[in-house]
Structure formats: structure tokens, C-alpha cells
């Protein structure tokens, strides 16, 4: 066994990190905990494949990432996207159905975000996270893979089995709901 | 409705193109549509500014993942480590 790897200290050293990583991507505490636990157990099984070329944490995170993608896949097929339909309903009133013009009430207005410097202050992170976690599982997965992990679009299409037009519709719809949620909840 | 009105009124399509532009490429036709639309539409210009900022916030949130208050309880951690020890002892 490689000297740089020590399962006895995994939880102490990495569990909070891996859990936070998961919670930014999975909107369910219990499932997030399970994914972290499964990651540790899966890592044990293939501990011999750890070559010390990356850090222990990077290696564990890569295993976790694959587990999260599996989870997204399962979840979006199991739910039959009932949560997607609900999220779509939320935005039916955003635009005039005839010409696509913003309806006045949900239209973008100036709010705190306009003079907020995301690089300097962190106070709105929890609102952002709450709003992200209201997104349907499939949207959240597309969204985080693109915006957080900066994954190439064709990899996302292949991993989540989406067409390119699906992908762009999801990117658009997810952002419409997210922005509306921020405008509504920003204090 | 004239062709120009179809462009200037269609904020739904304009916001779609704004999102596409942020992470991909627009065709020439799409670029022209968006330019004409944004020229006359302050609301979508505001949308563009806000959505760009949201992307920055998300990126920052990701970078700060570890600094979050999102933490496991000691109880859960103990359970997790116990499962690992069980597996180690099996071998």
C-alpha cells in the first residue's frame, strides 16, 4: 500500500470537504451523506489503483464525482422528470406566450446583485445555494457540470445522454429560474 | 408582426441566446438577432449583466466549497469511519 494513503484518517481529513462538494451538487442531505460513504468504500476496494500521482483528496474526489453522475442519471430516470415539469410551470408566466416579451412582474429588475462584488463578499452564497437546490435534479446536474466543473459540453451530453438542443434548453431554463429565485429572495 | 418586431419583442429567445453566448458560440444569424435585440431592450441588457454575475458567483461558490458551513456531524463521521474500519478488518 502506498505510504501516502491512509484510510484510517480519511473521514477526519476529507469527509467535510467531500460532503460540501456533494451538497453543492445534490439537493438532498441524506443522499449526499450516502454518496460520501459509498465513495470511501469504493475507494477501499480499489486502493491498489492509487498511484500517488495525485493527492489522496483529488483521488477521492474523482471517485465521488463519478458517483454523483451516476446518481444524477438514476434520479432523472426514476423521477420521470416530474420535478422538471414543476420547474417549467414556474416559468410559464415569465414571457408573453405570443411574442416572447418579458411579462412585467417577473421581468428582471435591479436588485442587490447589481452592485455586489462576488469576488469580495460571501454573504449571499447561502441564497445562491438554496436557489440552485430548488432546480430539478437533471437541470442542477447539467448546470453544475457546466458552471462549477467547467466540463466540456460534449462530455456532459454523453454522460447524461442529452441532445445538444436539450442541453441548451436546460441551460437557459435553469438560469431563468435561478435568476428569478435570486431576485425574489435577495435581501 | 414585422420581422423587426419579432426580434425586438422576443426576450425569451434573446435570453436563450445570452446563455448560449456565455458558454458556447453563436451563429452569425444569432449574433445579429441578439445585437439588434439588446440595442433596444434595456431589460435584457440588465438580464445579461445579472446572469454574467451569477456565473461568477457560482464559480466562486465552487472555489469556496470547502469554506462552507456545510459540515457533517461528529456522529455521522464516526459511523463513516467505523464502516471503513469494518471493511479494513475483513481483509
HADDOCK unambig.tbl for C-alpha pairs under 7 A between the chains (distance, minus, plus):
assign (segid A and resid 11 and name CA) (segid B and resid 77 and name CA) 6.28 0.50 0.50
assign (segid A and resid 11 and name CA) (segid B and resid 80 and name CA) 6.86 0.50 0.50
assign (segid A and resid 11 and name CA) (segid B and resid 81 and name CA) 5.82 0.50 0.50
assign (segid A and resid 16 and name CA) (segid B and resid 71 and name CA) 5.22 0.50 0.50
assign (segid A and resid 16 and name CA) (segid B and resid 72 and name CA) 5.94 0.50 0.50
assign (segid A and resid 17 and name CA) (segid B and resid 66 and name CA) 5.32 0.50 0.50
assign (segid A and resid 19 and name CA) (segid B and resid 71 and name CA) 6.89 0.50 0.50
assign (segid A and resid 20 and name CA) (segid B and resid 65 and name CA) 5.99 0.50 0.50
assign (segid A and resid 20 and name CA) (segid B and resid 66 and name CA) 6.38 0.50 0.50
assign (segid A and resid 20 and name CA) (segid B and resid 68 and name CA) 6.98 0.50 0.50
assign (segid A and resid 20 and name CA) (segid B and resid 70 and name CA) 5.44 0.50 0.50
assign (segid A and resid 20 and name CA) (segid B and resid 71 and name CA) 6.70 0.50 0.50
assign (segid A and resid 21 and name CA) (segid B and resid 65 and name CA) 6.07 0.50 0.50
assign (segid A and resid 37 and name CA) (segid B and resid 80 and name CA) 6.11 0.50 0.50
assign (segid A and resid 41 and name CA) (segid B and resid 84 and name CA) 6.59 0.50 0.50
assign (segid A and resid 95 and name CA) (segid B and resid 12 and name CA) 6.40 0.50 0.50
assign (segid A and resid 99 and name CA) (segid B and resid 6 and name CA) 6.94 0.50 0.50
assign (segid A and resid 99 and name CA) (segid B and resid 9 and name CA) 6.05 0.50 0.50
assign (segid A and resid 99 and name CA) (segid B and resid 10 and name CA) 5.71 0.50 0.50
assign (segid A and resid 100 and name CA) (segid B and resid 9 and name CA) 6.37 0.50 0.50
assign (segid A and resid 100 and name CA) (segid B and resid 10 and name CA) 4.38 0.50 0.50
assign (segid A and resid 100 and name CA) (segid B and resid 11 and name CA) 5.56 0.50 0.50
assign (segid A and resid 100 and name CA) (segid B and resid 12 and name CA) 5.01 0.50 0.50
assign (segid A and resid 101 and name CA) (segid B and resid 9 and name CA) 5.05 0.50 0.50
assign (segid A and resid 101 and name CA) (segid B and resid 10 and name CA) 5.05 0.50 0.50
assign (segid A and resid 101 and name CA) (segid B and resid 11 and name CA) 4.89 0.50 0.50
assign (segid A and resid 101 and name CA) (segid B and resid 12 and name CA) 6.47 0.50 0.50
assign (segid A and resid 102 and name CA) (segid B and resid 11 and name CA) 5.97 0.50 0.50
assign (segid A and resid 108 and name CA) (segid B and resid 43 and name CA) 6.17 0.50 0.50
assign (segid A and resid 108 and name CA) (segid B and resid 46 and name CA) 6.77 0.50 0.50
assign (segid A and resid 108 and name CA) (segid B and resid 47 and name CA) 5.95 0.50 0.50
assign (segid A and resid 113 and name CA) (segid B and resid 50 and name CA) 6.93 0.50 0.50
assign (segid A and resid 114 and name CA) (segid B and resid 50 and name CA) 6.63 0.50 0.50
assign (segid A and resid 118 and name CA) (segid B and resid 56 and name CA) 6.67 0.50 0.50
assign (segid A and resid 118 and name CA) (segid B and resid 57 and name CA) 5.32 0.50 0.50
assign (segid A and resid 119 and name CA) (segid B and resid 60 and name CA) 6.90 0.50 0.50
assign (segid A and resid 125 and name CA) (segid B and resid 61 and name CA) 6.64 0.50 0.50
assign (segid A and resid 147 and name CA) (segid B and resid 55 and name CA) 6.92 0.50 0.50
assign (segid A and resid 147 and name CA) (segid B and resid 58 and name CA) 6.83 0.50 0.50
assign (segid A and resid 147 and name CA) (segid B and resid 59 and name CA) 6.54 0.50 0.50
assign (segid A and resid 148 and name CA) (segid B and resid 58 and name CA) 6.66 0.50 0.50
assign (segid A and resid 148 and name CA) (segid B and resid 59 and name CA) 5.59 0.50 0.50
assign (segid A and resid 148 and name CA) (segid B and resid 62 and name CA) 5.75 0.50 0.50
assign (segid A and resid 168 and name CA) (segid B and resid 20 and name CA) 6.83 0.50 0.50
assign (segid A and resid 172 and name CA) (segid B and resid 16 and name CA) 5.40 0.50 0.50
assign (segid A and resid 172 and name CA) (segid B and resid 19 and name CA) 5.88 0.50 0.50
